[in-house]
Amino acid sequence: MDENNLIKMELTVNGEAVSMIVKGGRRLLDFLRDDLHLTGTKEGCGEGECGSCTVHLDGQSVLACLTPMERAIGCSVLTIEGVGSPTNLHPVQAALLDEGGVQCGMCTPGMVMSALDLLERNPDPTIEEIIEGISGNLCRCTGYKKIIYGIQQAAQELQAASPAGTVKESVE
Amino acid sequence: MKLRGIGVGSMMYGLGYGFARPDFSTTDIELAPDGTVTIWNGASELGQGLQTLLCQLVAEELGIPYEDTFIITADTGRTPDAGPVSASRSTYVQGNSALKACRDLKKPMAELAGELLKTDPDQLIFKKGLVQDQNEPSRSISFTNLAGGMHQRGRRVRGSGYHSITTGDVDKETSQGDAYATYAWASQLAEVEVDTETGQVTVLRLASATDAGKAINPKMVEGQIEGGAVQGLGFALMEDMKIEQGEFKNAKLSTYLIPTAADVPMVEPLIVEVYDPTGPYGAKGVAEPATIPTAPTIFNAIANALGQRVRFTPATPEKMLKLLGKLEEKEEQITIEDMPYPEP
């Protein structure tokens, strides 16, 4: 670490190798949004309460606002930009739209990342398990119901598409 | 002991600003040579679905597919003033101005169609992608061809609609008179469980019936009703705005708690459609009407469960235990008169 606190960030982001020298000592959220311009990951509260900055770090869902950027060196990060695209939505994204689970959209990226994490661990969750899975993600618009049903619908579709498959395969 | 109760709450709400306060919207619309239209409106899309709604209204009014509409909102360089997004007025005021913009654009379109079809422009209707003589359906031209023709001949391809619901006023003495342009109604029904040991109030079921006039997009109306009820639930049971000398003391999500998915029931929305002749296709706003009755509904259910009335918000476990006499009041309630006046 030099006097400008420059560090080398070498990691994989959304399947692509990233290597860049940037100012260290910041949050993973800042690295993703300010350095990589991956602004799909939202900052809601910045204190680990709302879940809108949820990303996956080596397959685990983490809050990018509470994760030091150095923690991601050598890891694989998955953000919302690595999950489907506007023309090829992931089943979770398509189901949220279909059910009406998106209003202002601020919570949506984090909600999708939490849902993917849940479905990875539990491909066939009950309504109660879905509620528990997204209880760390705040939504002020929808009242949650349409999000919960959207995730349930996506789970059923993913199960039907590949009963033995995992959510990770559906992302890649 | 866990006690259950059922409660009902209802409300009437004046839409828009009322009381002679300026309440208007302007929408512009432009026809492209390929038959698509672009809508300009100064209001903000906050996730409530205003853009979808205005595109739906315009598509319906012009008889074209929804996909052929484009919208630009809240761009002060390009969009005309639509007034704020507040007072549950967007559908009602901005929607009406969008319909008026369509009708303004239909005038020159009908004139040209009348010339081409050799028919009376007043007899033309815009439906299913056609501009058609309603008495002689064989006389018709596609909306797309007509749009091309409008541009070829340099006809007016822009429309503008201004709609105002600014009311008169009420009598200062009697408060009688022209208060609001229209009113919305809503009722909710809740079943709650009160744990008398912990003071926790759990809403087991919550049904919300809201008068939408006409639901232009039923799924979005449901979203407003469900989200509104959950905000109302937060107001009733969780959201404690602590203000000291004009300063928020808990302006953080870690200290100002709002409902999570685990705190709320699956709200059961009921869309009531009582056609409002002053609304766009009979529609009116549902945003605040869906939020307002929730707290009284929950408090009525608590009263039904305990036989004791809650006269404070939010009904947090701590305050409920005080109400039940299981927790001693530690500090005196400070009244406005007792508050120290801040030093200048």
Interface residues (C-beta under 8 A of the other chain):
Chain A: G44 C45 E47 G48 E49 C50 G100 V102 Q103 C104 G105 M106 I131 E132 I134 S135 G136 N137 L138 C139 R140 C141 T142 G143 Y144 K145 K146 I147 I148
Chain B: L46 G47 Q48 G49 K219 M220 E222 G223 E226 G227 G228 A229 V230 Q231 K252 L253 S254 I258 T260 A261 A262 V264 M266 V267
